[in-house]
């Protein structure tokens, strides 16, 4: 039929409308989407302040609330506008626990605006599907169920536990250690109930490597010559000995012999089984070990392939296909791909093998290709992951690999040696997965019991035991699955977190090597409370969460019991933090010994040290005070000028020559002097009425793009003068090569922006009539019209206020003229107007 499509009010989601029938009645359908979770859990306002709240309060006293996950998307308003007046809702969210949780987030938004049902009329339906194909979608629509409240509650419980436990430990650790050490290599010393045991596995392997002591051992190696031109290497049945004298004795005994006698020849048909159907964990393991993709990157690609309809749902623990799964239909889709067309056609004509019986977790079918694709369509990593998924699927319905194994046992004097050879009789699935094929080996000679071969060489090899290597991502995923740390969906997130926090670095072969900080943290947890880092307690919590999902455990009881356990652990951790601190002292330098002198403290007038390592900050060793600074930019002394309020020397923050810069007082930045200011504001947002660096003196007019920002003159930018918004990344370049640019106390009659006085050098003046001075409004004055250009700041990184602020825009937009653009009206009193922006 006909369908109309349009963009929703949030600009991110499309709405498709069409006519059809629903539960036997004609209906008008509206179909739209969400962008992940609609809501997120967070503490209410005041409990988000690290300085004002004791982390211990986060376990029980601090109330939480659901907030929009991405306020810019206005997803709740969008859903309510589209859902208003609807009679029924069909929920097509991902069919896992997270998807079930999003179902109820959508319902909370739209049920209040939907038409009220008559008596017991059903209005809420849930579609269960595992791939986006016509057959699967139609089948789901014909078998609509209801959303599962218990599964949604288990996600709520996990979110609240992770929020309360993670924030409490993270805030305490971060404040404690960053207040003492200046080179911790991480802006956040985070703790997570899953993240920390994940790091624990990596450090445990590191400790084994460090404590490993190599041992020397000896191996007896013999070679026989079945024919004149050939030789056969035999393996010693004793494998190795650790005593050199004993090894020498065996060598002397065997060297007395001239021939090796065949004691037995055995031949056995062996089978290498085709793989089990593919689940998430195995896909992530292979992506890391064979394709060189990090788990989170692989998961993002798999989700994209799923939403585009190329594969089935990529989050599943199941390795067993249901009896009614259309294996032949999926296989036929691949019959024309040049890489495996011949194999597929042969399977379809000869008959497929039923996949091995794997584990049925009751969630979704294994990951399966649902439609054909080409390398040109998917490109790069998308194709490589799709190719593996497809080859794996074809292998599951192929025959097992069969081979003949020949074992020849020899005796040289009293010592026994063995030689093994393999010959493939039927390659089976290894044709489509050649990396699993039986390696080609030198063919063994035809012989029988009693035959003898001349000995070519016998020697003693000296070797050493070697330490294990650092954990690969694939090995870590295996350990996490085995110990119940995280879910198939969250495992990549936890691994990514320990990399981002600089607890481990990814070395060649995607091996995870712990950093100094990661090692000290884990050793510190072991010293205070090993359960914080061991997988046992989190594994037990995951089991409880699964019981909530199955309706076998009470949500409130599990939450209360688990939080009580971790609250006790937290108090003990705080009381025993000196144990971890002793380890920190060995690896890291105290603040007083870190950084370089930069600006003077307003209290003691001694130089404070600038600590460049994230989070960058200033530390006064005499007063023992630390002052946070804006991040992701450069800091330098600002002309040795002082703040009129507290006598601290000002510093200048800059994001680069193409970005924005502003001066700030370290004390005011951390302790806002006026009620209308917040922590993390520089001089460009300070409402001091007379300070020459403040917004009140340098503010020109309201930002042309954002609602709350003010364009402020950057008095350090000459001769390439600019003003920048103190809220967003808008930059206005003007009056290049001007000698002086000043903000006038006068305002424009048309738009109320502050007038600007400009002095040019006579040789470089662009003003008409060889004038060198002009005063006017940058928005309205025709003389200034061609001298003003809007750009966007080039940010090297998202900018933060005090380490936690809002993300600023990135990149550099095309410049455009501002001339003639009126500024919104503001009060005539400039001081009142500028202060009003912050009330």
C-alpha positions in Angstrom: 0.0 0.0 0.0 0.9 3.7 0.2 3.1 5.0 3.0 4.0 8.6 3.9 7.3 9.4 5.7 8.4 12.5 7.6 10.9 13.6 10.2 9.8 13.8 13.8 10.0 17.0 15.8 13.4 16.0 17.3 15.0 15.7 13.8 16.5 12.3 14.7 13.6 9.9 14.2 11.4 9.4 11.2 7.7 8.7 11.3 6.1 6.4 8.7 2.3 6.3 8.3 0.1 3.9 6.4 -3.3 2.2 6.4 -3.8 -1.5 7.2 -5.6 -4.0 9.4 -4.9 -4.8 13.0 -6.5 -7.6 15.1 -9.2 -7.9 12.4 -10.0 -4.2 12.1 -8.9 -1.5 9.7 -6.4 0.8 11.3 -4.1 3.8 10.7 -0.5 2.9 11.6 2.3 5.2 12.8 5.7 3.7 13.0 8.7 5.4 14.6 11.8 4.6 16.6 13.9 5.7 19.6 17.6 6.1 19.9 18.6 3.6 22.6 17.3 4.2 26.1 14.8 7.0 26.4 15.6 7.5 30.1 18.7 7.1 32.3 19.1 6.8 36.0 20.8 9.6 37.9 20.9 11.1 41.4 18.8 14.2 42.0 20.5 17.6 41.6 22.4 18.2 44.8 23.7 14.6 45.0 25.6 15.1 41.7 28.0 17.5 43.5 31.2 15.8 44.5 32.1 18.5 46.9 28.9 18.7 48.9 27.9 15.1 49.3 29.6 12.3 51.4 30.0 9.4 49.0 28.6 7.1 51.7 25.2 8.8 51.3 24.9 7.5 47.8 24.1 3.9 49.0 20.8 4.7 50.5 20.1 8.3 51.4 20.6 9.8 47.9 17.3 9.7 45.9 17.5 8.8 42.2 15.3 9.9 39.3 14.8 8.9 35.7 16.1 11.6 33.4 16.0 11.8 29.6 19.1 9.9 28.4 19.7 12.6 25.7 17.8 15.8 26.5 18.7 17.3 23.1 16.6 14.7 21.4 13.5 15.6 23.4 12.5 12.0 23.0 9.7 12.0 25.6 8.0 15.0 24.0 8.4 13.4 20.5 6.8 10.2 21.7 3.9 12.0 23.3 3.2 14.1 20.2 3.2 11.0 18.0 1.3 8.9 20.5 -1.4 11.3 21.3 -4.8 9.9 20.5 -3.6 6.4 19.6 -5.7 3.4 20.6 -3.0 0.7 20.7 0.8 0.5 20.9 3.0 -2.3 19.5 6.5 -2.4 20.9 9.2 -3.6 18.5 12.2 -3.0 20.7 15.3 -5.3 20.7 14.3 -8.7 22.2 16.6 -8.7 25.2 16.4 -7.4 28.8 17.6 -3.9 27.8 14.9 -3.8 25.0 12.3 -4.9 27.5 13.4 -2.1 29.8 13.1 0.4 26.9 9.5 -0.9 26.3 8.4 0.4 29.7 10.3 3.7 29.2 8.2 4.2 26.0 5.0 3.2 27.8 5.7 5.7 30.6 5.9 8.4 28.0 2.9 7.6 25.8 0.3 5.9 27.9 -0.8 9.2 29.5 -1.6 10.7 26.1 -3.1 7.6 24.5 -6.9 7.0 24.3 -8.2 5.3 27.4 -9.2 1.7 26.7 -12.8 0.5 27.1 -13.2 -1.9 30.1 -10.8 -4.8 29.6 -9.8 -3.9 26.0 -6.1 -4.8 25.3 -4.0 -1.9 24.1 -0.3 -2.9 24.7 1.4 -5.5 22.5 5.0 -6.7 22.3 6.5 -8.1 19.1 9.2 -10.8 19.5 11.6 -11.1 16.6 15.3 -12.0 16.0 15.9 -10.7 12.6 14.6 -8.0 10.3 13.3 -10.1 7.4 9.8 -10.2 5.9 9.1 -13.7 7.3 10.3 -12.9 10.8 8.4 -9.6 11.0 5.2 -11.1 9.7 5.5 -14.0 12.1 6.1 -11.6 15.0 3.1 -9.5 14.0 0.9 -12.6 14.0 2.1 -13.7 17.5 2.1 -10.5 19.5 2.7 -10.9 23.3 3.1 -8.6 26.2 6.2 -6.8 27.5 8.0 -8.6 30.4 8.0 -6.5 33.5 10.4 -8.8 35.4 13.1 -8.5 32.7 12.7 -4.7 32.7 13.0 -4.7 36.6 16.2 -6.7 36.4 17.7 -4.0 34.2 16.5 -1.3 36.6 18.2 -3.1 39.5 21.5 -3.4 37.6 21.4 0.3 36.7 20.8 1.4 40.3 23.4 -1.0 41.7 26.0 0.1 39.2 25.2 3.8 39.7 25.2 3.8 43.6 28.2 1.4 44.0 30.3 2.8 41.2 29.8 6.5 42.0 30.4 6.0 45.8 33.8 4.2 45.3 34.8 6.3 42.3 34.2 9.7 44.0 36.0 8.7 47.1 39.0 7.2 45.3 39.3 10.0 42.8 39.2 12.8 45.4 41.5 11.0 47.8 44.2 10.1 45.4 44.0 13.1 43.1 44.3 15.3 46.2 47.7 13.6 47.0 49.4 12.6 43.7 50.0 14.6 40.6 50.9 11.9 37.9 48.2 9.3 38.2 47.7 9.1 34.3 43.9 9.2 34.6 41.3 11.9 35.2 39.0 9.5 36.9 40.0 6.8 39.4 36.9 4.7 38.7 35.5 1.6 40.3 32.8 -0.6 38.8 31.3 -3.8 40.1 32.0 -5.4 36.7 34.8 -3.2 35.5 37.1 -3.8 38.5 37.0 -7.7 38.3 37.7 -7.3 34.6 40.8 -5.4 35.4 41.6 -8.0 38.1 41.9 -10.7 35.5 44.5 -8.6 33.5 46.5 -7.8 36.6 46.4 -11.5 37.8 48.1 -12.5 34.6 50.6 -9.7 34.9 51.5 -10.9 38.4 52.0 -14.5 37.1 54.4 -13.1 34.4 56.3 -11.0 37.0 56.6 -13.9 39.5 57.6 -16.5 36.9 61.0 -18.1 37.3 62.2 -19.9 34.2 63.4 -23.5 34.7 65.8 -25.3 32.4 64.8 -28.7 31.0 66.2 -31.1 28.4 64.5 -32.9 25.5 65.9 -36.0 23.7 65.4 -35.7 20.0 65.9 -38.5 17.5 65.9 -38.6 13.7 65.6 -41.8 11.6 66.2 -42.3 7.9 63.5 -44.4 6.4 65.1 -43.8 3.0 68.5 -42.4 1.9 67.3 -38.9 1.1 64.6 -38.5 3.8 64.5 -38.2 7.6 61.8 -38.4 10.2 61.8 -36.5 13.5 60.6 -38.5 16.5 59.0 -37.2 19.7 60.3 -38.6 23.0 57.6 -40.3 25.1 59.1 -38.9 28.3 58.6 -35.4 26.8 61.2 -33.7 29.0 63.4 -34.0 32.1 64.6 -31.3 34.5 67.8 -33.0 35.6 70.7 -32.6 33.3 72.6 -35.6 34.5 69.5 -37.8 34.0 69.1 -36.4 30.5 72.7 -37.1 29.7 72.3 -40.6 30.9 69.4 -41.2 28.5 71.4 -39.6 25.6 74.3 -42.0 26.3 72.1 -45.0 26.4 70.3 -44.2 23.1 73.5 -43.2 21.4 74.8 -46.7 21.7 72.0 -47.9 19.3 72.4 -47.8 15.5 68.8 -48.6 14.6 65.2 -47.6 15.7 62.8 -50.5 15.8 59.0 -50.2 15.0 57.1 -51.4 18.0 53.6 -50.7 16.7 51.7 -49.0 13.9 48.1 -47.8 14.6 45.6 -46.2 12.2 42.5 -44.4 13.4 39.8 -42.5 11.6 39.2 -39.3 13.5 36.7 -36.4 13.3 37.1 -32.7 13.8 33.7 -31.4 14.6 32.1 -28.5 12.8 31.6 -25.5 15.1 28.6 -24.9 17.3 26.3 -22.1 16.0 27.6 -18.6 16.7 26.7 -16.6 19.8 27.8 -13.2 20.9 30.7 -14.1 23.1 32.2 -16.4 20.4 31.7 -13.7 17.8 33.5 -11.1 20.0 36.4 -13.6 20.7 37.0 -14.3 17.0 36.6 -10.6 16.1 39.5 -9.7 18.6 41.7 -12.8 18.0 41.4 -13.2 14.2 40.0 -9.9 12.8 41.9 -7.5 15.1 38.8 -5.7 16.2 38.1 -4.5 19.8 35.0 -6.0 21.3 33.1 -2.7 21.5 33.9 -1.9 17.9 32.9 -5.4 16.8 29.6 -5.0 18.7 28.8 -1.7 17.0 29.5 -3.2 13.6 27.3 -6.2 14.4 24.4 -3.9 15.5 24.7 -1.9 12.3 24.6 -5.1 10.2 21.5 -6.2 12.2 19.6 -2.9 11.7 20.4 -3.0 8.0 18.9 -6.5 7.8 22.1 -8.4 7.0 22.3 -10.6 10.1 20.0 -11.8 12.9 20.0 -10.2 16.4 23.7 -10.1 17.5 23.1 -10.4 21.3 22.4 -14.0 22.2 23.8 -16.6 24.5 22.2 -19.5 22.5 24.3 -21.9 20.3 21.3 -24.1 19.3 18.9 -23.6 16.4 15.2 -24.3 17.1 13.7 -27.2 15.1 11.6 -24.8 12.9 14.5 -22.5 11.9 14.7 -22.1 8.1 18.3 -23.1 7.7 17.9 -23.9 3.9 16.3 -20.5 3.3 19.2 -18.7 4.9 21.7 -20.9 3.0 19.9 -20.1 -0.4 20.6 -16.4 0.2 24.3 -17.2 -0.1 24.1 -19.2 -3.3 25.5 -16.5 -5.6 28.4 -15.1 -3.6 31.6 -15.8 -5.5 33.5 -16.6 -2.3 31.4 -19.5 -1.2 28.8 -20.2 -4.0 30.2 -23.6 -4.9 30.2 -24.8 -1.3 26.6 -23.6 -0.8 25.3 -25.1 -4.0 26.9 -28.4 -3.2 25.3 -28.4 0.3 21.9 -27.6 -1.1 22.0 -30.3 -3.7 23.5 -33.0 -1.5 21.5 -32.0 1.6 22.6 -30.0 4.6 23.7 -31.4 8.0 21.7 -30.5 11.0 23.8 -28.2 13.2 25.3 -29.7 16.4 23.1 -29.5 19.5 24.4 -26.5 21.5 23.1 -24.6 24.5 19.6 -23.1 24.3 19.5 -20.1 26.6 15.9 -19.3 25.7 16.7 -15.9 24.2 17.4 -15.7 20.5 18.6 -17.9 17.7 22.4 -17.9 17.0 23.8 -15.1 14.9 23.0 -15.9 11.3 23.3 -14.1 8.0 19.8 -13.1 6.8 20.5 -11.7 3.4 23.3 -11.7 0.8 25.9 -8.9 0.8 28.9 -7.9 -1.2 32.2 -6.4 0.0 31.4 -3.2 -2.0 28.1 -2.9 0.0 29.5 -3.3 3.5 33.2 -2.3 3.0 36.1 -2.6 5.5 35.3 -4.0 8.9 31.6 -4.4 8.2 32.4 -6.9 5.4 35.1 -8.8 7.4 32.7 -9.4 10.3 29.8 -10.3 7.9 32.1 -12.7 6.0 33.1 -14.5 9.2 29.5 -14.8 10.4 28.5 -16.2 7.0 31.4 -18.7 6.8 30.7 -19.8 10.4 27.0 -20.4 9.6 27.8 -22.4 6.4 30.3 -24.4 8.5 27.5 -25.3 11.0 25.4 -27.0 8.3 28.5 -28.6 6.6 29.9 -32.1 7.3 32.6 -32.7 10.0 36.2 -32.9 8.9 37.4 -36.5 8.7 41.0 -37.6 8.7 43.2 -40.7 9.1 45.7 -40.5 12.0 48.7 -42.9 11.8 50.8 -43.4 15.0 54.1 -45.2 14.8 55.8 -46.2 18.0 59.6 -46.7 17.9 62.1 -48.1 20.5 65.7 -47.0 20.6 67.2 -49.2 23.2 65.0 -48.9 26.3 63.6 -45.5 25.3 60.3 -45.1 23.4 59.6 -42.5 20.7 56.5 -41.7 18.6 55.7 -40.2 15.3 52.2 -39.1 14.3 50.9 -38.3 10.8 47.4 -37.1 9.6 45.8 -37.5 6.2 42.5 -35.7 5.4 39.9 -38.1 3.9 37.0 -35.6 3.9 37.6 -31.8 4.5 34.0 -31.1 5.4 33.5 -27.7 7.1 37.2 -26.8 6.7 36.6 -25.9 3.1 34.6 -22.9 4.2 36.8 -22.3 7.3 40.2 -23.1 5.9 42.0 -21.8 9.0 40.6 -24.8 10.8 42.0 -27.3 8.3 44.3 -30.1 9.3 47.9 -28.9 8.5 49.7 -30.6 5.7 52.4 -32.9 7.3 55.2 -34.9 5.9 53.8 -38.3 4.9 54.9 -41.2 7.1 56.7 -44.2 5.6 54.8 -47.4 5.1 56.0 -49.8 7.8 55.0 -52.7 10.0 55.8 -53.9 13.5 59.4 -55.2 13.6 60.8 -53.0 10.9 64.0 -51.2 11.6 65.3 -47.8 10.4 68.8 -46.4 10.7 69.2 -43.6 13.2 70.4 -40.4 11.6 70.9 -38.3 14.7 70.3 -38.2 18.4 70.8 -35.1 20.4 69.9 -33.4 23.6 68.1 -30.0 23.4 68.3 -27.6 26.3 65.2 -25.4 26.7 63.6 -23.2 29.3 60.0 -22.9 30.5 58.5 -19.6 29.4 56.1 -17.3 31.2 52.5 -16.9 30.1 51.8 -13.9 27.8 49.5 -11.0 28.7 45.8 -11.8 28.4 44.4 -11.2 24.9 40.9 -9.7 24.7 39.7 -13.1 23.5 41.0 -14.8 26.6 39.6 -12.0 28.8 36.1 -12.4 27.2 36.3 -16.2 27.9 37.2 -15.5 31.6 34.4 -13.0 32.0 31.9 -15.4 30.5 33.1 -18.3 32.7 32.9 -16.2 35.9 29.6 -14.4 35.1 31.1 -10.9 34.9 28.8 -8.8 32.7 26.4 -9.9 30.0 27.0 -10.7 26.4 26.0 -7.0 25.7 28.0 -5.4 28.5 31.3 -7.4 28.2 32.6 -5.1 25.4 31.7 -2.0 27.5 33.7 -3.2 30.6 36.8 -4.0 28.5 36.5 -0.6 26.7 36.2 1.1 30.1 39.5 -0.3 31.6 41.3 0.8 28.3 39.8 4.3 28.4 40.6 4.8 32.1 44.2 4.0 31.3 44.2 0.9 33.5 45.4 -1.2 30.6 47.0 -0.6 27.2 46.2 -2.6 24.1 49.5 -4.1 22.8 50.2 -6.0 19.6 48.0 -9.0 19.1 45.3 -7.2 21.1 47.0 -8.2 24.4 46.0 -6.2 27.5 49.0 -5.0 29.5 48.1 -3.3 32.8 49.5 0.1 33.6 51.1 1.2 36.9 47.8 2.7 38.0 45.8 -0.5 37.1 48.3 -2.7 38.9 48.4 -0.5 42.1 44.6 -0.3 42.2 44.1 -4.1 42.0 46.9 -4.8 44.5 45.3 -2.2 46.8 41.8 -3.9 46.6 43.4 -7.3 47.4 45.1 -5.7 50.4 41.9 -4.2 51.8 39.1 -6.4 50.5 39.8 -9.0 47.9 36.1 -9.4 47.1 36.0 -6.0 45.5 38.2 -7.3 42.7 37.5 -11.1 42.7 34.7 -12.2 40.3 32.8 -14.1 43.0 30.6 -11.4 44.4 29.6 -9.9 41.1 28.8 -13.3 39.7 26.5 -13.9 42.7 24.8 -10.5 42.0 24.3 -11.4 38.3 22.6 -14.6 39.4 20.2 -12.6 41.6 19.5 -10.2 38.7 18.6 -13.2 36.5 16.2 -14.5 39.2 14.5 -11.1 39.1 14.1 -11.5 35.3 12.6 -14.9 35.8 10.2 -13.7 38.4 11.8 -15.8 41.1 13.3 -13.0 43.3 12.0 -9.7 44.6 13.4 -6.6 43.0 13.4 -4.5 46.2 14.9 -7.3 48.4 17.8 -8.0 45.9 18.5 -4.3 45.7 18.4 -3.7 49.4 20.5 -6.7 50.3 23.2 -6.0 47.7 23.5 -2.3 48.5 23.8 -3.2 52.2 26.7 -5.6 51.5 28.6 -3.0 49.4 27.8 -0.2 51.9 29.6 -2.2 54.6 32.5 -2.9 52.2 32.7 0.8 51.3 33.0 1.9 55.0 35.7 -0.7 55.6 37.5 0.5 52.4 37.4 4.1 53.6 38.8 3.1 57.0 41.5 1.0 55.4 42.5 3.3 52.5 46.0 3.8 54.0 46.8 0.2 52.8 46.2 1.2 49.2 47.9 4.6 49.7 51.1 2.8 50.8 51.2 1.2 47.3 50.4 4.5 45.6 53.3 6.2 47.3 55.8 3.8 45.7 54.5 4.4 42.2 53.4 8.0 42.0 54.7 11.4 43.0 53.0 13.7 45.6 51.5 16.9 44.3 54.1 19.1 45.9 56.8 17.3 43.9 54.9 17.4 40.6 54.5 20.0 38.0 56.2 23.3 37.4 55.7 26.8 39.1 53.2 28.9 37.2 51.2 31.5 39.1 51.1 33.0 42.6 48.6 32.0 45.3 46.5 34.8 46.5 46.7 33.6 50.1 50.4 33.0 50.7 51.8 34.8 47.5 54.1 31.8 46.8 54.1 30.1 43.4 51.6 27.4 42.8 52.6 24.4 40.6 50.8 23.6 37.4 50.2 19.8 37.1 49.7 19.1 33.5 48.7 15.4 33.8 44.9 14.9 33.6 43.0 16.3 35.3 45.3 19.4 35.0 45.2 21.6 38.2 47.2 24.0 40.3 48.6 23.1 43.7 49.9 25.3 46.4 52.2 23.2 48.6 52.4 25.9 51.3 48.6 26.2 51.8 48.1 22.5 50.7 45.2 23.6 48.4 44.4 22.3 44.9 42.5 24.2 42.3 40.9 22.5 39.3 41.2 24.0 35.8 39.4 23.7 32.5 40.6 20.6 30.7 41.8 19.8 27.2 43.7 23.0 26.4 46.8 24.9 27.3 47.3 27.0 30.5 49.8 29.8 30.8 50.3 32.8 33.1 48.2 35.9 32.0 50.5 38.9 32.1 51.0 38.5 35.9 47.6 40.3 36.4 45.7 39.6 39.6 42.0 39.1 40.5 40.7 42.1 42.3 38.6 39.9 44.6 41.2 37.5 46.0 44.7 38.6 44.7 45.3 35.3 42.8 47.3 35.6 39.6 45.1 35.0 36.5 45.9 32.3 34.1 44.9 32.0 30.4 43.2 28.9 29.1 43.3 28.3 25.3 42.1 25.5 23.0 44.5 26.5 20.3 45.1 29.2 17.7 41.9 28.3 15.9 39.9 27.9 19.1 38.8 30.1 21.9 40.7 31.4 25.0 39.8 33.2 28.1 41.5 34.3 31.4 40.4 32.8 34.7 41.1 33.3 38.4 42.0 29.8 39.9 40.2 30.7 43.2 37.0 32.1 41.6 36.9 29.2 39.1 36.6 26.8 42.1 34.7 29.1 44.5 32.2 31.2 42.6 32.2 34.7 44.1 28.7 35.7 43.1 25.3 34.0 43.4 24.7 34.0 39.7 27.9 32.1 39.0 28.6 28.4 39.1 31.8 26.5 39.7 33.9 26.2 36.6 33.3 29.7 35.2 36.2 31.9 33.8 36.4 35.7 33.6 34.3 35.6 30.4 31.4 34.5 32.6 32.2 36.6 35.7 29.7 39.3 36.6 32.1 41.5 38.6 30.8 45.0 37.6 34.2 46.8 37.3 37.0 44.1 36.7 38.6 44.8 33.3 38.6 41.0 32.4 34.9 40.3 33.3 31.9 39.6 31.2 30.5 42.9 32.4 33.4 44.9 30.8 34.1 42.7 27.7 30.7 41.3 26.8 29.4 42.6 23.5 26.0 41.0 22.8 23.9 37.9 22.9 25.3 34.9 21.0 23.9 34.5 17.4 23.4 30.8 17.8 22.8 29.6 21.4 20.2 31.0 23.8 22.2 31.8 26.9 25.6 32.7 25.6 27.2 36.1 25.4 29.8 37.1 22.8 32.9 38.3 24.8 35.9 40.1 23.4 39.1 38.0 23.5 41.5 40.8 24.5 44.5 38.5 24.0 43.7 37.7 20.3 45.1 40.8 18.5 46.2 41.4 15.8 43.7 38.6 14.6 40.9 39.9 16.8 38.0 37.8 17.8 35.2 37.5 20.2 33.9 34.1 21.4 30.6 32.9 23.0 31.1 32.0 26.6 28.7 29.1 26.4 29.0 27.5 22.9 31.8 27.2 20.3 30.8 30.2 18.2 33.8 32.5 17.3 33.5 35.8 15.5 36.6 37.1 13.8 36.8 40.8 13.2 39.1 43.8 12.5 42.2 41.9 11.5 45.4 43.9 12.0 43.6 46.5 14.1 45.9 48.3 16.6 43.3 48.3 19.4 39.8 47.0 19.9 37.8 48.1 23.0 34.3 47.5 24.2 32.5 50.8 24.7 30.1 51.6 27.6 27.7 52.8 24.9 25.0 50.5 23.4 23.5 50.3 19.9 20.1 52.1 19.5 18.9 49.3 17.2 19.9 46.1 18.9 21.3 47.1 22.3 24.6 45.3 21.7 27.7 47.1 23.2 29.4 49.4 20.7 33.1 48.6 19.8 35.9 51.2 19.4 38.5 50.2 16.8 41.9 51.8 16.1 43.8 50.7 12.9 47.3 51.5 11.8 47.2 54.0 8.9 49.0 51.7 6.5 46.6 48.8 7.1 43.2 50.5 7.7 40.3 49.0 5.8 38.1 52.0 6.9 36.8 54.3 4.2 38.5 57.7 3.6 41.8 56.6 5.1 40.2 56.8 8.6 42.0 54.9 11.4 39.3 55.0 14.1 35.7 54.0 14.1 33.1 53.3 16.8 30.0 51.3 16.0 27.8 48.1 16.4 29.3 45.0 14.9 25.8 43.8 14.0 24.3 47.0 12.5 27.1 49.3 11.5 27.5 49.2 7.6 31.2 50.2 8.0 31.9 47.1 10.1 29.7 44.8 8.0 32.5 43.3 5.8 35.0 43.1 8.6 33.1 40.6 10.7 32.9 36.8 10.1 31.4 34.0 12.1 33.2 30.7 12.6 33.1 27.7 14.9 36.0 27.0 17.3 38.2 24.1 16.5 38.3 22.0 19.6 41.0 19.3 20.0 38.8 17.5 22.5 35.3 17.9 24.0 35.8 20.8 26.5 34.9 20.2 30.2 34.0 22.6 33.0 35.9 21.4 36.0 36.3 18.0 34.4 32.6 17.3 34.2 30.9 19.9 32.1 29.0 20.0 28.8 30.3 18.9 25.5 31.2 21.6 23.1 31.0 21.5 19.4 33.9 20.1 17.4 35.3 21.0 14.0 35.4 24.2 12.1 32.3 25.4 10.3 32.5 27.6 7.1 32.7 31.3 8.0 29.8 33.5 7.3 29.2 37.2 7.5 27.3 38.7 10.5 26.8 42.1 8.9 23.3 43.4 9.1 22.1 40.6 11.5 20.2 42.2 14.4 20.9 41.1 17.9 17.9 40.2 20.2 16.8 43.1 22.4 18.2 43.4 25.9 17.8 45.9 28.7 19.4 49.3 28.2 21.4 49.0 31.4 24.3 47.0 30.2 25.4 45.8 33.6 22.0 44.5 34.5 21.6 42.9 31.1 24.9 41.0 31.3 24.1 39.9 34.9 20.6 38.8 33.9 22.1 36.1 31.7 23.1 34.2 34.8 20.1 34.7 37.1 
